[in-house]
């Protein structure tokens, strides 16, 4: 067992991936990102991790700070193939507040 792959609950979890054998190589390019999101959603549930910012005690009142902080991460922003606005980032964060409708 590798140090980055601790055994948990009878299965080995290595950086979110159990093994390459779990990958469905028949997926189309369009299906692959959806399958990845589904996989990580199931992983969050299986590990009983908080699934929203609210579950971490972060309220929508924190959105201005979160948006500014995200826009300041230049190593990520410079690799986005299109311009990202504060409204774009805010819209993404709003999806992490399921009890608050998008404003």
C-alpha positions in Angstrom: 0.0 0.0 0.0 1.3 3.4 -1.0 1.3 6.3 1.6 -1.0 8.3 -0.6 -3.5 5.4 -0.8 -4.7 4.6 2.7 -7.1 1.7 3.1 -10.5 3.0 4.3 -13.6 0.9 5.0 -12.2 -2.2 3.3 -11.3 -0.5 0.1 -8.3 1.4 -1.1 -8.8 4.9 -2.1 -5.9 6.6 -4.0 -6.4 10.2 -4.8 -10.1 9.6 -5.5 -9.6 6.7 -7.9 -9.9 3.1 -6.9 -8.1 1.8 -10.0 -7.7 2.4 -13.7 -9.7 -0.8 -14.1 -12.8 1.1 -13.0 -12.6 3.4 -16.0 -15.1 2.7 -18.8 -13.0 3.1 -21.9 -16.2 2.9 -24.1 -17.4 6.4 -23.0 -17.5 9.1 -25.6 -15.7 12.4 -25.2 -19.0 14.0 -24.1 -19.8 11.2 -21.6 -16.4 11.2 -19.9 -16.7 14.5 -17.9 -20.3 13.5 -16.8 -19.0 10.2 -15.6 -16.2 11.9 -13.7 -18.7 14.2 -12.0 -20.9 11.2 -11.1 -17.9 9.3 -9.8 -16.8 12.1 -7.5 -20.3 12.8 -6.3 -20.6 9.1 -5.3 -17.2 9.3 -3.6 -18.3 12.3 -1.6 -21.3 10.4 -0.4 -19.4 7.2 0.3 -16.8 9.1 2.4 -19.6 11.1 4.0 -18.0 14.4 3.1 -19.9 17.7 3.2 -21.6 18.1 -0.2 -22.2 21.9 0.0 -20.6 25.0 1.3 -23.5 25.4 3.8 -22.6 22.0 5.3 -19.1 23.5 6.0 -20.7 26.5 7.7 -20.1 28.9 4.8 -23.0 31.2 4.0 -24.0 33.0 0.8 -22.9 36.2 2.7 -19.3 35.0 2.0 -19.8 35.0 -1.8 -18.0 38.3 -2.4 -14.9 37.1 -0.7 -15.0 33.7 -2.4 -15.5 35.2 -5.8 -12.5 37.6 -5.3 -10.3 34.8 -4.0 -11.2 32.6 -6.9 -10.4 35.3 -9.5 -7.0 35.9 -7.8 -5.9 32.3 -8.4 -4.0 33.2 -11.6 -2.4 29.7 -12.1 -6.0 28.5 -12.8 -7.5 31.5 -14.4 -4.8 31.9 -17.0 -5.5 28.4 -18.2 -9.2 28.9 -18.9 -9.8 29.1 -22.6 -12.3 32.0 -22.2 -12.7 35.1 -20.2 -14.2 34.4 -16.7 -16.1 37.2 -15.0 -17.0 37.6 -11.3 -20.6 36.8 -12.3 -19.4 33.5 -13.8 -17.6 32.5 -10.6 -20.5 33.6 -8.5 -22.9 31.4 -10.6 -20.6 28.4 -9.9 -20.5 29.1 -6.2 -24.3 29.4 -6.1 -24.6 25.8 -7.1 -22.9 24.9 -3.8 -25.7 26.5 -1.8 -28.6 24.2 -2.7 -31.1 25.9 -0.3 -30.6 29.3 -1.9 -32.0 29.8 -5.4 -29.6 31.4 -7.9 -29.9 35.1 -7.7 
